[in-house]
Amino acid sequence: MILGKVIGSVWSTRKDENLVGSKFLIVKQLDLDYKEKDNFVVAVDSVGAGEGEIVLVATGSSARQTTITKNKPVDAVVMAIVDKLDITKR
C-alpha cells in the first residue's frame, strides 16, 4: 500500500466503458512525516476522497479487489481515507 495525499483529479470524457462513472485522483506519495515524495499515481477513487486528504492506495492486482474496481482495467485504487498515523520512532 501507498500512503499519499490527493493533489488533484483527472478528467476523462472518453474511457473504457468499464470505467464510466469512475473518479480518477492524482495521489502524491508521502513519507511517514507527511512530506511529499516525487512519486505519484493516478488512482480510481472507491471511498469518496477529496483534494488534500491523506489516503491509502492499493496497487497491482489488489487494486481490482474493491466493489467499485472488481474486474476492471485498474492498477491503482484509493481504498481508505487516513484519520491518523500512530508511529513509534526509535
MOPAC internal coordinates of N, CA, C and O (Angstrom, degrees):
PM7 1SCF
backbone

  N    0.0000 0     0.00 0     0.00 0    0    0    0
  C    1.4400 1     0.00 0     0.00 0    1    0    0
  C    1.5190 1   109.54 1     0.00 0    2    1    0
  O    1.2310 1   121.78 1   -25.02 1    3    2    1
  N    1.3020 1   114.21 1   154.98 1    3    2    1
  C    1.4592 1   121.74 1   179.98 1    5    3    2
  C    1.5214 1   108.54 1  -117.14 1    6    5    3
  O    1.2310 1   120.66 1   -46.88 1    7    6    5
  N    1.3305 1   116.35 1   133.12 1    7    6    5
  C    1.4523 1   122.05 1   171.29 1    9    7    6
  C    1.5174 1   106.92 1   -89.61 1   10    9    7
  O    1.2310 1   120.20 1   -51.80 1   11   10    9
  N    1.3205 1   117.22 1   128.20 1   11   10    9
  C    1.4544 1   118.61 1  -176.45 1   13   11   10
  C    1.5086 1   113.54 1  -151.90 1   14   13   11
  O    1.2310 1   121.39 1    -5.35 1   15   14   13
  N    1.3319 1   114.95 1   174.65 1   15   14   13
  C    1.4527 1   122.98 1   178.65 1   17   15   14
  C    1.5225 1   108.29 1  -123.43 1   18   17   15
  O    1.2310 1   120.40 1   -48.23 1   19   18   17
  N    1.3158 1   116.84 1   131.77 1   19   18   17
  C    1.4628 1   120.89 1   178.49 1   21   19   18
  C    1.5216 1   107.63 1   -73.41 1   22   21   19
  O    1.2310 1   121.08 1   -59.12 1   23   22   21
  N    1.3466 1   115.54 1   120.88 1   23   22   21
  C    1.4662 1   120.12 1  -177.79 1   25   23   22
  C    1.5269 1   112.24 1  -113.85 1   26   25   23
  O    1.2310 1   120.14 1   176.15 1   27   26   25
  N    1.3154 1   117.34 1    -3.85 1   27   26   25
  C    1.4606 1   119.24 1   179.73 1   29   27   26
  C    1.5093 1   111.25 1   173.21 1   30   29   27
  O    1.2310 1   121.59 1     8.04 1   31   30   29
  N    1.3203 1   114.57 1  -171.96 1   31   30   29
  C    1.4615 1   119.96 1   179.70 1   33   31   30
  C    1.5184 1   109.90 1  -137.57 1   34   33   31
  O    1.2310 1   121.16 1   -16.24 1   35   34   33
  N    1.3079 1   115.38 1   163.76 1   35   34   33
  C    1.4607 1   122.49 1   177.64 1   37   35   34
  C    1.5197 1   107.29 1  -116.40 1   38   37   35
  O    1.2310 1   120.56 1   -52.65 1   39   38   37
  N    1.3202 1   116.53 1   127.35 1   39   38   37
  C    1.4638 1   121.76 1   176.44 1   41   39   38
  C    1.5056 1   108.69 1  -100.65 1   42   41   39
  O    1.2310 1   120.45 1   -48.98 1   43   42   41
  N    1.3107 1   116.75 1   131.02 1   43   42   41
  C    1.4585 1   121.93 1  -179.48 1   45   43   42
  C    1.5200 1   108.68 1  -141.99 1   46   45   43
  O    1.2310 1   120.83 1   -69.46 1   47   46   45
  N    1.3288 1   116.02 1   110.54 1   47   46   45
  C    1.4608 1   118.89 1  -179.40 1   49   47   46
  C    1.5196 1   112.19 1   -82.98 1   50   49   47
  O    1.2310 1   120.47 1   157.49 1   51   50   49
  N    1.3343 1   116.70 1   -22.51 1   51   50   49
  C    1.4666 1   120.76 1   176.57 1   53   51   50
  C    1.5148 1   108.57 1  -118.39 1   54   53   51
  O    1.2310 1   120.97 1   -58.74 1   55   54   53
  N    1.3221 1   115.75 1   121.26 1   55   54   53
  C    1.4676 1   120.72 1  -179.02 1   57   55   54
  C    1.5163 1   109.18 1  -155.92 1   58   57   55
  O    1.2310 1   121.00 1   -10.22 1   59   58   57
  N    1.3129 1   115.69 1   169.78 1   59   58   57
  C    1.4593 1   121.13 1   176.17 1   61   59   58
  C    1.5226 1   108.93 1   -51.79 1   62   61   59
  O    1.2310 1   120.59 1   -41.77 1   63   62   61
  N    1.3194 1   116.48 1   138.23 1   63   62   61
  C    1.4694 1   120.49 1  -176.14 1   65   63   62
  C    1.5231 1   112.81 1   -59.63 1   66   65   63
  O    1.2310 1   119.89 1   154.39 1   67   66   65
  N    1.3296 1   117.81 1   -25.61 1   67   66   65
  C    1.4667 1   120.69 1   177.48 1   69   67   66
  C    1.5269 1   112.76 1   -70.94 1   70   69   67
  O    1.2310 1   120.36 1   165.89 1   71   70   69
  N    1.3412 1   116.93 1   -14.11 1   71   70   69
  C    1.4541 1   120.87 1  -177.88 1   73   71   70
  C    1.5259 1   112.94 1  -105.79 1   74   73   71
  O    1.2310 1   120.16 1  -178.67 1   75   74   73
  N    1.3210 1   117.30 1     1.33 1   75   74   73
  C    1.4627 1   120.27 1   178.06 1   77   75   74
  C    1.5243 1   108.61 1   -59.21 1   78   77   75
  O    1.2310 1   120.27 1   -49.14 1   79   78   77
  N    1.3121 1   117.08 1   130.86 1   79   78   77
  C    1.4615 1   122.23 1  -178.20 1   81   79   78
  C    1.5157 1   113.69 1    91.66 1   82   81   79
  O    1.2310 1   119.92 1   171.35 1   83   82   81
  N    1.3220 1   117.75 1    -8.65 1   83   82   81
  C    1.4689 1   121.03 1   179.52 1   85   83   82
  C    1.5270 1   110.16 1   -80.27 1   86   85   83
  O    1.2310 1   121.07 1   -36.51 1   87   86   85
  N    1.3154 1   115.56 1   143.49 1   87   86   85
  C    1.4618 1   122.40 1   177.03 1   89   87   86
  C    1.5275 1   107.25 1  -102.77 1   90   89   87
  O    1.2310 1   120.51 1   -52.37 1   91   90   89
  N    1.3456 1   116.62 1   127.63 1   91   90   89
  C    1.4560 1   122.10 1  -179.32 1   93   91   90
  C    1.5280 1   109.88 1  -103.91 1   94   93   91
  O    1.2310 1   120.56 1   -52.62 1   95   94   93
  N    1.3269 1   116.54 1   127.38 1   95   94   93
  C    1.4597 1   122.19 1  -179.49 1   97   95   94
  C    1.5202 1   110.97 1  -115.29 1   98   97   95
  O    1.2310 1   120.70 1   -35.49 1   99   98   97
  N    1.3214 1   116.26 1   144.51 1   99   98   97
  C    1.4648 1   121.98 1   173.04 1  101   99   98
  C    1.5223 1   106.27 1   -94.38 1  102  101   99
  O    1.2310 1   120.95 1   -58.96 1  103  102  101
  N    1.3323 1   115.80 1   121.04 1  103  102  101
  C    1.4634 1   121.49 1  -176.03 1  105  103  102
  C    1.5189 1   109.11 1  -119.45 1  106  105  103
  O    1.2310 1   120.74 1   -57.95 1  107  106  105
  N    1.3266 1   116.20 1   122.05 1  107  106  105
  C    1.4622 1   122.47 1   177.69 1  109  107  106
  C    1.5264 1   108.18 1   -92.02 1  110  109  107
  O    1.2310 1   120.52 1   -50.62 1  111  110  109
  N    1.3249 1   116.61 1   129.38 1  111  110  109
  C    1.4663 1   121.04 1  -178.59 1  113  111  110
  C    1.5248 1   110.57 1   -66.71 1  114  113  111
  O    1.2310 1   120.67 1   -36.27 1  115  114  113
  N    1.3464 1   116.32 1   143.73 1  115  114  113
  C    1.4662 1   123.11 1   179.44 1  117  115  114
  C    1.5184 1   110.68 1  -119.19 1  118  117  115
  O    1.2310 1   121.32 1   -25.64 1  119  118  117
  N    1.3450 1   115.08 1   154.36 1  119  118  117
  C    1.4610 1   118.35 1   169.48 1  121  119  118
  C    1.5321 1   107.69 1   -91.82 1  122  121  119
  O    1.2310 1   119.79 1     3.99 1  123  122  121
  N    1.3210 1   118.00 1  -176.01 1  123  122  121
  C    1.4650 1   121.22 1  -175.25 1  125  123  122
  C    1.5242 1   113.76 1   -71.89 1  126  125  123
  O    1.2310 1   120.13 1   170.12 1  127  126  125
  N    1.3434 1   117.37 1    -9.88 1  127  126  125
  C    1.4589 1   122.00 1   174.76 1  129  127  126
  C    1.5253 1   111.19 1   -99.12 1  130  129  127
  O    1.2310 1   120.94 1  -166.20 1  131  130  129
  N    1.3265 1   115.80 1    13.80 1  131  130  129
  C    1.4745 1   123.66 1  -179.00 1  133  131  130
  C    1.5338 1   112.93 1    65.26 1  134  133  131
  O    1.2310 1   120.36 1  -159.84 1  135  134  133
  N    1.3229 1   116.91 1    20.16 1  135  134  133
  C    1.4675 1   120.28 1   176.11 1  137  135  134
  C    1.5214 1   108.34 1   -85.63 1  138  137  135
  O    1.2310 1   121.23 1   -43.59 1  139  138  137
  N    1.3339 1   115.25 1   136.41 1  139  138  137
  C    1.4568 1   119.83 1  -178.25 1  141  139  138
  C    1.5177 1   111.51 1   -71.98 1  142  141  139
  O    1.2310 1   121.16 1   -41.53 1  143  142  141
  N    1.3208 1   115.38 1   138.47 1  143  142  141
  C    1.4559 1   122.64 1   172.70 1  145  143  142
  C    1.5224 1   107.67 1   -96.97 1  146  145  143
  O    1.2310 1   120.02 1    -1.82 1  147  146  145
  N    1.3238 1   117.58 1   178.18 1  147  146  145
  C    1.4657 1   121.12 1   179.83 1  149  147  146
  C    1.5290 1   112.16 1   -76.49 1  150  149  147
  O    1.2310 1   120.20 1   155.43 1  151  150  149
  N    1.3270 1   117.22 1   -24.57 1  151  150  149
  C    1.4666 1   121.27 1  -174.18 1  153  151  150
  C    1.5280 1   111.70 1   -73.34 1  154  153  151
  O    1.2310 1   121.39 1   -33.37 1  155  154  153
  N    1.3314 1   114.95 1   146.63 1  155  154  153
  C    1.4572 1   120.46 1   173.03 1  157  155  154
  C    1.5182 1   108.31 1  -145.34 1  158  157  155
  O    1.2310 1   121.19 1   -15.14 1  159  158  157
  N    1.3246 1   115.33 1   164.86 1  159  158  157
  C    1.4566 1   121.31 1   178.30 1  161  159  158
  C    1.5274 1   107.98 1  -144.27 1  162  161  159
  O    1.2310 1   120.96 1   -31.27 1  163  162  161
  N    1.3163 1   115.78 1   148.73 1  163  162  161
  C    1.4597 1   121.22 1   170.66 1  165  163  162
  C    1.5268 1   105.65 1   -98.35 1  166  165  163
  O    1.2310 1   120.85 1   -56.71 1  167  166  165
  N    1.3225 1   115.98 1   123.29 1  167  166  165
  C    1.4677 1   120.86 1  -173.91 1  169  167  166
  C    1.5239 1   110.99 1  -130.38 1  170  169  167
  O    1.2310 1   121.20 1   -33.19 1  171  170  169
  N    1.3199 1   115.30 1   146.81 1  171  170  169
  C    1.4617 1   120.81 1   173.18 1  173  171  170
  C    1.5260 1   107.59 1   -74.52 1  174  173  171
  O    1.2310 1   120.77 1   -44.38 1  175  174  173
  N    1.3296 1   116.14 1   135.62 1  175  174  173
  C    1.4588 1   121.65 1  -179.90 1  177  175  174
  C    1.5228 1   110.22 1   -88.06 1  178  177  175
  O    1.2310 1   120.37 1   -57.71 1  179  178  177
  N    1.3348 1   116.90 1   122.29 1  179  178  177
  C    1.4638 1   119.85 1   178.00 1  181  179  178
  C    1.5233 1   112.78 1  -112.19 1  182  181  179
  O    1.2310 1   120.36 1  -178.30 1  183  182  181
  N    1.3615 1   116.91 1     1.70 1  183  182  181
  C    1.4682 1   119.66 1  -174.47 1  185  183  182
  C    1.5275 1   114.11 1  -128.34 1  186  185  183
  O    1.2310 1   119.49 1  -176.70 1  187  186  185
  N    1.3127 1   118.58 1     3.30 1  187  186  185
  C    1.4591 1   120.61 1  -179.94 1  189  187  186
  C    1.5179 1   113.77 1    78.22 1  190  189  187
  O    1.2310 1   120.30 1  -145.29 1  191  190  189
  N    1.3332 1   117.04 1    34.71 1  191  190  189
  C    1.4612 1   121.68 1   179.73 1  193  191  190
  C    1.5277 1   110.37 1   -72.88 1  194  193  191
  O    1.2310 1   121.20 1   -24.30 1  195  194  193
  N    1.3245 1   115.30 1   155.70 1  195  194  193
  C    1.4530 1   120.55 1   179.49 1  197  195  194
  C    1.5134 1   111.63 1  -130.27 1  198  197  195
  O    1.2310 1   121.38 1    -8.89 1  199  198  197
  N    1.3142 1   114.97 1   171.11 1  199  198  197
  C    1.4583 1   121.36 1  -178.51 1  201  199  198
  C    1.5277 1   110.43 1   -57.60 1  202  201  199
  O    1.2310 1   120.99 1   -45.05 1  203  202  201
  N    1.3455 1   115.71 1   134.95 1  203  202  201
  C    1.4505 1   122.48 1   179.31 1  205  203  202
  C    1.5176 1   114.53 1    91.77 1  206  205  203
  O    1.2310 1   119.84 1   168.05 1  207  206  205
  N    1.3261 1   117.92 1   -11.95 1  207  206  205
  C    1.4574 1   119.93 1  -178.53 1  209  207  206
  C    1.5262 1   111.51 1   -81.05 1  210  209  207
  O    1.2310 1   121.17 1   -31.79 1  211  210  209
  N    1.3268 1   115.37 1   148.21 1  211  210  209
  C    1.4602 1   122.56 1   175.61 1  213  211  210
  C    1.5269 1   106.48 1   -89.10 1  214  213  211
  O    1.2310 1   120.61 1   -49.15 1  215  214  213
  N    1.3340 1   116.44 1   130.85 1  215  214  213
  C    1.4594 1   121.21 1  -172.91 1  217  215  214
  C    1.5246 1   111.59 1  -136.57 1  218  217  215
  O    1.2310 1   121.27 1   -14.21 1  219  218  217
  N    1.3335 1   115.18 1   165.79 1  219  218  217
  C    1.4561 1   122.35 1   169.73 1  221  219  218
  C    1.5198 1   107.60 1  -109.16 1  222  221  219
  O    1.2310 1   121.08 1   -44.30 1  223  222  221
  N    1.3156 1   115.55 1   135.70 1  223  222  221
  C    1.4565 1   122.22 1  -178.89 1  225  223  222
  C    1.5223 1   108.92 1  -119.75 1  226  225  223
  O    1.2310 1   120.63 1   -50.71 1  227  226  225
  N    1.3151 1   116.41 1   129.29 1  227  226  225
  C    1.4626 1   121.81 1   172.61 1  229  227  226
  C    1.5250 1   107.21 1   -98.63 1  230  229  227
  O    1.2310 1   120.89 1   -38.04 1  231  230  229
  N    1.3326 1   115.91 1   141.96 1  231  230  229
  C    1.4609 1   120.05 1  -178.85 1  233  231  230
  C    1.5263 1   110.52 1  -126.47 1  234  233  231
  O    1.2310 1   121.30 1    -9.39 1  235  234  233
  N    1.3192 1   115.11 1   170.61 1  235  234  233
  C    1.4554 1   121.13 1   178.67 1  237  235  234
  C    1.5161 1   111.29 1    70.69 1  238  237  235
  O    1.2310 1   120.51 1    29.63 1  239  238  237
  N    1.3153 1   116.63 1  -150.37 1  239  238  237
  C    1.4672 1   120.27 1  -177.18 1  241  239  238
  C    1.5242 1   112.10 1   -63.36 1  242  241  239
  O    1.2310 1   119.69 1   154.94 1  243  242  241
  N    1.3226 1   118.19 1   -25.06 1  243  242  241
  C    1.4684 1   121.29 1   177.60 1  245  243  242
  C    1.5255 1   111.76 1   -64.54 1  246  245  243
  O    1.2310 1   120.39 1   155.03 1  247  246  245
  N    1.3217 1   116.86 1   -24.97 1  247  246  245
  C    1.4667 1   120.80 1  -179.96 1  249  247  246
  C    1.5209 1   112.18 1   -66.89 1  250  249  247
  O    1.2310 1   120.24 1   162.51 1  251  250  249
  N    1.3143 1   117.14 1   -17.49 1  251  250  249
  C    1.4620 1   120.72 1  -179.52 1  253  251  250
  C    1.5334 1   112.07 1   -99.36 1  254  253  251
  O    1.2310 1   120.53 1  -158.41 1  255  254  253
  N    1.3232 1   116.60 1    21.59 1  255  254  253
  C    1.4663 1   120.80 1  -178.20 1  257  255  254
  C    1.5201 1   114.05 1  -103.01 1  258  257  255
  O    1.2310 1   119.41 1   176.85 1  259  258  257
  N    1.3337 1   118.74 1    -3.15 1  259  258  257
  C    1.4645 1   119.63 1   178.58 1  261  259  258
  C    1.5279 1   109.52 1   -86.01 1  262  261  259
  O    1.2310 1   120.78 1   -16.48 1  263  262  261
  N    1.3004 1   116.12 1   163.52 1  263  262  261
  C    1.4643 1   121.05 1   178.88 1  265  263  262
  C    1.5253 1   110.77 1   -59.12 1  266  265  263
  O    1.2310 1   120.29 1   140.03 1  267  266  265
  N    1.3155 1   117.04 1   -39.97 1  267  266  265
  C    1.4657 1   121.87 1  -176.64 1  269  267  266
  C    1.5337 1   112.59 1   -74.70 1  270  269  267
  O    1.2310 1   119.88 1   149.80 1  271  270  269
  N    1.3251 1   117.83 1   -30.20 1  271  270  269
  C    1.4697 1   120.37 1  -173.39 1  273  271  270
  C    1.5205 1   114.46 1  -105.92 1  274  273  271
  O    1.2310 1   119.65 1  -179.98 1  275  274  273
  N    1.3080 1   118.28 1     0.02 1  275  274  273
  C    1.4726 1   121.45 1  -175.96 1  277  275  274
  C    1.5335 1   111.14 1   -54.60 1  278  277  275
  O    1.2310 1   121.18 1   -54.02 1  279  278  277
  N    1.3307 1   115.34 1   125.98 1  279  278  277
  C    1.4715 1   123.84 1   177.53 1  281  279  278
  C    1.5272 1   113.62 1    59.34 1  282  281  279
  O    1.2310 1   120.40 1  -149.78 1  283  282  281
  N    1.3242 1   116.84 1    30.22 1  283  282  281
  C    1.4631 1   121.38 1   177.46 1  285  283  282
  C    1.5228 1   109.63 1  -113.58 1  286  285  283
  O    1.2310 1   119.82 1   -22.06 1  287  286  285
  N    1.3398 1   117.95 1   157.94 1  287  286  285
  C    1.4636 1   121.20 1  -178.01 1  289  287  286
  C    1.5338 1   111.53 1   -76.66 1  290  289  287
  O    1.2310 1   120.82 1  -108.01 1  291  290  289
  N    1.3332 1   116.03 1    71.99 1  291  290  289
  C    1.4557 1   122.61 1  -174.89 1  293  291  290
  C    1.5253 1   109.20 1  -124.70 1  294  293  291
  O    1.2310 1   120.64 1   -43.41 1  295  294  293
  N    1.3331 1   116.38 1   136.59 1  295  294  293
  C    1.4588 1   121.07 1   178.65 1  297  295  294
  C    1.5277 1   112.22 1  -114.25 1  298  297  295
  O    1.2310 1   120.20 1   171.33 1  299  298  297
  N    1.3418 1   117.22 1    -8.67 1  299  298  297
  C    1.4634 1   120.71 1   178.39 1  301  299  298
  C    1.5273 1   108.86 1  -150.41 1  302  301  299
  O    1.2310 1   120.90 1   -40.52 1  303  302  301
  N    1.3404 1   115.88 1   139.48 1  303  302  301
  C    1.4617 1   120.85 1  -179.74 1  305  303  302
  C    1.5240 1   109.81 1  -141.20 1  306  305  303
  O    1.2310 1   120.79 1   -45.77 1  307  306  305
  N    1.3312 1   116.10 1   134.23 1  307  306  305
  C    1.4625 1   120.89 1   170.05 1  309  307  306
  C    1.5176 1   105.69 1   -78.28 1  310  309  307
  O    1.2310 1   120.56 1   -64.76 1  311  310  309
  N    1.3447 1   116.54 1   115.24 1  311  310  309
  C    1.4557 1   119.35 1  -174.17 1  313  311  310
  C    1.5208 1   113.35 1  -121.84 1  314  313  311
  O    1.2310 1   120.30 1  -173.92 1  315  314  313
  N    1.3479 1   117.03 1     6.08 1  315  314  313
  C    1.4663 1   120.03 1   175.16 1  317  315  314
  C    1.5190 1   109.55 1  -162.57 1  318  317  315
  O    1.2310 1   121.22 1   -34.72 1  319  318  317
  N    1.3298 1   115.27 1   145.28 1  319  318  317
  C    1.4623 1   121.93 1   170.85 1  321  319  318
  C    1.5201 1   106.23 1  -103.63 1  322  321  319
  O    1.2310 1   120.41 1   -52.68 1  323  322  321
  N    1.3271 1   116.83 1   127.32 1  323  322  321
  C    1.4653 1   122.88 1  -174.78 1  325  323  322
  C    1.5204 1   109.65 1   -84.27 1  326  325  323
  O    1.2310 1   120.85 1   -52.08 1  327  326  325
  N    1.3272 1   115.98 1   127.92 1  327  326  325
  C    1.4604 1   121.47 1   175.13 1  329  327  326
  C    1.5254 1   110.65 1   -89.83 1  330  329  327
  O    1.2310 1   120.87 1   141.35 1  331  330  329
  N    1.3434 1   115.94 1   -38.65 1  331  330  329
  C    1.4632 1   119.59 1  -173.24 1  333  331  330
  C    1.5205 1   109.75 1  -165.01 1  334  333  331
  O    1.2310 1   120.82 1   -32.02 1  335  334  333
  N    1.3159 1   116.04 1   147.98 1  335  334  333
  C    1.4677 1   121.87 1   171.04 1  337  335  334
  C    1.5156 1   108.06 1  -110.34 1  338  337  335
  O    1.2310 1   119.90 1   -47.35 1  339  338  337
  N    1.3159 1   117.80 1   132.65 1  339  338  337
  C    1.4540 1   122.33 1   172.14 1  341  339  338
  C    1.5149 1   106.65 1  -111.30 1  342  341  339
  O    1.2310 1   121.15 1   -67.59 1  343  342  341
  N    1.3499 1   115.41 1   112.41 1  343  342  341
  C    1.4623 1   120.73 1  -175.10 1  345  343  342
  C    1.5183 1   109.13 1  -127.79 1  346  345  343
  O    1.2310 1   120.57 1   -48.17 1  347  346  345
  N    1.3138 1   116.52 1   131.83 1  347  346  345
  C    1.4499 1   121.63 1   172.96 1  349  347  346
  C    1.5144 1   107.78 1  -102.10 1  350  349  347
  O    1.2310 1   121.03 1   -66.71 1  351  350  349
  N    1.3254 1   115.64 1   113.29 1  351  350  349
  C    1.4603 1   120.20 1   178.59 1  353  351  350
  C    1.5077 1   108.86 1   -96.99 1  354  353  351
  O    1.2310 1   121.28 1   -37.10 1  355  354  353
  N    1.3289 1   115.16 1   142.90 1  355  354  353
  C    1.4717 1   119.98 1  -179.16 1  357  355  354
  C    1.4768 1   111.47 1  -100.90 1  358  357  355
  O    1.2310 1   120.10 1   180.00 1  359  358  357

